[in-house]
Structures are given as structure tokens and as C-alpha cells.
Amino acid sequence: MESTILVTGANGQLGSEIKEAAANSACRYIFTDVADLDITCQETVRSYLSKLKPEIIINCAAYTAVDKAETDAELAGLVNEQAPRILAQESAAIGAKLIHISTDYVFDGMAWKPYSEDAAVNPQSVYGATKLAGEQACFAGNTQSMIVRTSWLYSRHGANFVKTMIRLGKDRESLNVVSDQIGSPTWAADLAQALVAVAEKISAQPKLFVPGIYHYSNEGVCSWYDFAVKIHQLDGISCKLSPIPGSLYPTPAKRPHYSVLDKTKIKEIYGVQIPHWEASLVKCIYQLNS
Ligand SMILES: NC(=O)c1ccc[n+]([C@@H]2O[C@H](COP(=O)([O-])OP(=O)(O)OC[C@H]3O[C@@H](n4cnc5c(N)ncnc54)[C@H](OP(=O)(O)O)[C@@H]3O)[C@@H](O)[C@H]2O)c1
């Protein structure tokens, strides 16, 4: 019998891409967002899960306003820590596996080589701290949890760096972009495809599920400035871009200087193939202009 896969926070960037990636899936996908299933309410989650009985839950819901979280720690904690705890406890109660999405912001960004899954964490922001607490809550509540940390997510949905650079690039003659923060952009459509592939694999053969932390971003490394240059080049925008240090663009939440993720584990365990960020950016810009 086909597995049921519940996706929470499904109206966000990643959830919207999972809807598309799962369109031809052999599994039965149920997509919910806060209006249908508020994952901060334990009673609601318990009742929903006991009726639906999904085999797998993919939690894309999060409080993602990184700067706002600095002054809104309570809500960030509720969505990023308490909700995963509830999902973990209630998924364990029905024997479901939990796939939860996390972030490169759990690291302090002081490394000089890609972060492996077991590298020391040291979040520098409220957002990062609440996401880390959410990871820990998943494992505490459900041993059958898989955490997928990602970075620099963008897509045609929602607000993100690619859409902001296109909008500002068309409005302005020049822009300063931070060049001393290094990471890997991730097209949400690629991550969505990887998650759907993993979910299908483990629903067909549950023994292939290996709980634990995984990293996924697109291949390749760049600065925000490099990323902006490529976005403008691909979209035919002629705005003058200048590299600046992060110190000249202060934000309420501290950003990691270096947040490149080592993706060896997800490639080896689940056979995931990861496109280079430039190839995926071409596809996203094409989508945005179609
Ligand atoms: N965006 C990035 O650059 C980035 C980078 C690294 C990791 N991540 C992680 O990747 C995951 C997906 O991010 P995303 O960019 O797709 O996020 P997103 O676009 O902000 O989507 C999150 C979704 O969760 C919903 N949500 C909020 N509170 C909820 C609740 N109580 N119950 C159910 N749903 C709720 C949101 O609804 P509302 O919009 O109505 O609040 C939204 O639809 C998150 O775990 C995030 O931390 C993101």
C-alpha cells in the first residue's frame, strides 16, 4: 500500500517546491500550513496525526525572519523549537518518521573547511539557537528523526535573496553587496526533489532509513556578492554591484562568515545527486521570467 507523507509548513518556499516535486509520486502527499494544522498546538497535532496516520512527516514550517527573531524570540522559539518537539513526540506515538529542516545558522561560521554533520555547533543568533534547539527536540522526541540542514534557500516562491537582487537591481543604478560571507546557495526545487527521493526510498524500503543529521545545499561556493553578480548577469540587469564587508551592512542578527556544508553523507547514504548552484540559478531565473 502507498505511504502517506504529511508536509507541514507547505505554503513556504520549500513546501511549495515539494508540492511540485511530489506531483507524480507513488506516495500519497498531504500538504498543510498553519491554517490547516498549527504545529505549535500539541492537541491539534495529536488529533490530526491519529486520524491521518502518516508514515513520514516532512516539517518545512519555521520562523524564518532571521533579524526579526532577535526581538521576537518567544514566537521564534515556539515555531522553531516547541513545534518540532510536538511533531517529534506525536510522530513517535504513531510510529512515523520525522524529516525536519534546519539551517547552517547553527554554526558560528568560523570554520575554514565545509562543516560536517558532527562539527561543533555554536549559533550566533536567536534564529540559529532556536533552530538548533528544534533539532535537539526532534531527536529527544523521536529517535526516527532525520534533520536536513540547508543554506541560502531561494526559489520563485516567497521572499529571498534572488528576488530581492532582481527587484533592487531593476530599481537602482548601484548596489553594495556583502562579499565576506561565504556559503552555498540552495535552489529549493533541488532540495525538494532530494527530499521527495529520500521519502520515496524509505517508504518503499523502511530499513533504508538512517536517522541523524544531514547537510544539503547546492554544490559550489560563493559570496553574496558573487551570487548577486551571477543573478544580475543571468537576468540581464546592468546595475553596478560593489563588494563590501559585512561590517558595512550591519544586521540585527549576526551572520556566519563561512557556512559551507559538507554534503558527503546525504550523497553516500541516499544516493542524492546535487547540482551546482550556478546551473540551478539558471533554471530558477528562467522560471521567474516564464
Ligand atoms: N530561507 C532560507 O534561506 C533558509 C536557509 C536555511 C534553512 N532554512 C530552513 O528551511 C526550512 C524551509 O524554509 P522556507 O524558506 O521554505 O520557509 P518559509 O518560506 O518561511 O515557510 C515556512 C512556512 O511555515 C509556516 N508556518 C509558520 N508557523 C507555522 C505553524 N505554527 N504551523 C504550521 N506552519 C507554520 C509559514 O506560514 P506563515 O508564512 O503564515 O508564517 C510558512 O508557510 C525552514 O526550516 C528554514 O528554517 C531556510
PDBQT file of the ligand as one rigid body, heavy atoms in Angstrom, charges set to zero:
ROOT
HETATM    1  N1  LIG A 301      15.062  30.582   3.799  1.00  0.00    +0.000 N 
HETATM    2  C1  LIG A 301      16.352  30.269   3.952  1.00  0.00    +0.000 C 
HETATM    3  O1  LIG A 301      17.259  30.934   3.421  1.00  0.00    +0.000 OA
HETATM    4  C2  LIG A 301      16.727  29.068   4.765  1.00  0.00    +0.000 A 
HETATM    5  C3  LIG A 301      18.085  28.768   4.923  1.00  0.00    +0.000 A 
HETATM    6  C4  LIG A 301      18.427  27.644   5.673  1.00  0.00    +0.000 A 
HETATM    7  C5  LIG A 301      17.439  26.845   6.224  1.00  0.00    +0.000 A 
HETATM    8  N2  LIG A 301      16.138  27.178   6.067  1.00  0.00    +0.000 N 
HETATM    9  C6  LIG A 301      15.126  26.307   6.673  1.00  0.00    +0.000 C 
HETATM   10  O2  LIG A 301      14.417  25.682   5.618  1.00  0.00    +0.000 OA
HETATM   11  C7  LIG A 301      13.068  25.424   6.023  1.00  0.00    +0.000 C 
HETATM   12  C8  LIG A 301      12.112  25.964   4.984  1.00  0.00    +0.000 C 
HETATM   13  O3  LIG A 301      12.334  27.368   4.866  1.00  0.00    +0.000 OA
HETATM   14  P1  LIG A 301      11.433  28.266   3.902  1.00  0.00    +0.000 P 
HETATM   15  O4  LIG A 301      12.310  29.338   3.366  1.00  0.00    +0.000 OA
HETATM   16  O5  LIG A 301      10.658  27.398   2.967  1.00  0.00    +0.000 OA
HETATM   17  O6  LIG A 301      10.470  28.915   4.986  1.00  0.00    +0.000 OA
HETATM   18  P2  LIG A 301       9.199  29.830   4.746  1.00  0.00    +0.000 P 
HETATM   19  O7  LIG A 301       9.090  30.206   3.308  1.00  0.00    +0.000 OA
HETATM   20  O8  LIG A 301       9.247  30.911   5.770  1.00  0.00    +0.000 OA
HETATM   21  O9  LIG A 301       7.981  28.846   5.059  1.00  0.00    +0.000 OA
HETATM   22  C9  LIG A 301       7.680  28.427   6.358  1.00  0.00    +0.000 C 
HETATM   23  C10 LIG A 301       6.203  28.101   6.374  1.00  0.00    +0.000 C 
HETATM   24  O10 LIG A 301       5.875  27.650   7.695  1.00  0.00    +0.000 OA
HETATM   25  C11 LIG A 301       4.620  28.229   8.031  1.00  0.00    +0.000 C 
HETATM   26  N3  LIG A 301       4.417  28.239   9.459  1.00  0.00    +0.000 N 
HETATM   27  C12 LIG A 301       4.811  29.172  10.369  1.00  0.00    +0.000 A 
HETATM   28  N4  LIG A 301       4.348  28.858  11.587  1.00  0.00    +0.000 NA
HETATM   29  C13 LIG A 301       3.633  27.705  11.461  1.00  0.00    +0.000 A 
HETATM   30  C14 LIG A 301       2.891  26.913  12.366  1.00  0.00    +0.000 A 
HETATM   31  N5  LIG A 301       2.787  27.244  13.656  1.00  0.00    +0.000 N 
HETATM   32  N6  LIG A 301       2.285  25.804  11.905  1.00  0.00    +0.000 NA
HETATM   33  C15 LIG A 301       2.381  25.463  10.601  1.00  0.00    +0.000 A 
HETATM   34  N7  LIG A 301       3.051  26.186   9.682  1.00  0.00    +0.000 NA
HETATM   35  C16 LIG A 301       3.673  27.309  10.116  1.00  0.00    +0.000 A 
HETATM   36  C17 LIG A 301       4.735  29.632   7.455  1.00  0.00    +0.000 C 
HETATM   37  O11 LIG A 301       3.468  30.261   7.419  1.00  0.00    +0.000 OA
HETATM   38  P3  LIG A 301       3.447  31.868   7.535  1.00  0.00    +0.000 P 
HETATM   39  O12 LIG A 301       4.177  32.396   6.354  1.00  0.00    +0.000 OA
HETATM   40  O13 LIG A 301       1.971  32.154   7.531  1.00  0.00    +0.000 OA
HETATM   41  O14 LIG A 301       4.125  32.199   8.829  1.00  0.00    +0.000 OA
HETATM   42  C18 LIG A 301       5.308  29.307   6.075  1.00  0.00    +0.000 C 
HETATM   43  O15 LIG A 301       4.291  28.974   5.144  1.00  0.00    +0.000 OA
HETATM   44  C19 LIG A 301      12.935  26.039   7.415  1.00  0.00    +0.000 C 
HETATM   45  O16 LIG A 301      13.130  25.043   8.374  1.00  0.00    +0.000 OA
HETATM   46  C20 LIG A 301      14.085  27.026   7.494  1.00  0.00    +0.000 C 
HETATM   47  O17 LIG A 301      14.495  27.256   8.822  1.00  0.00    +0.000 OA
HETATM   48  C21 LIG A 301      15.744  28.254   5.336  1.00  0.00    +0.000 A 
ENDROOT
TORSDOF 0
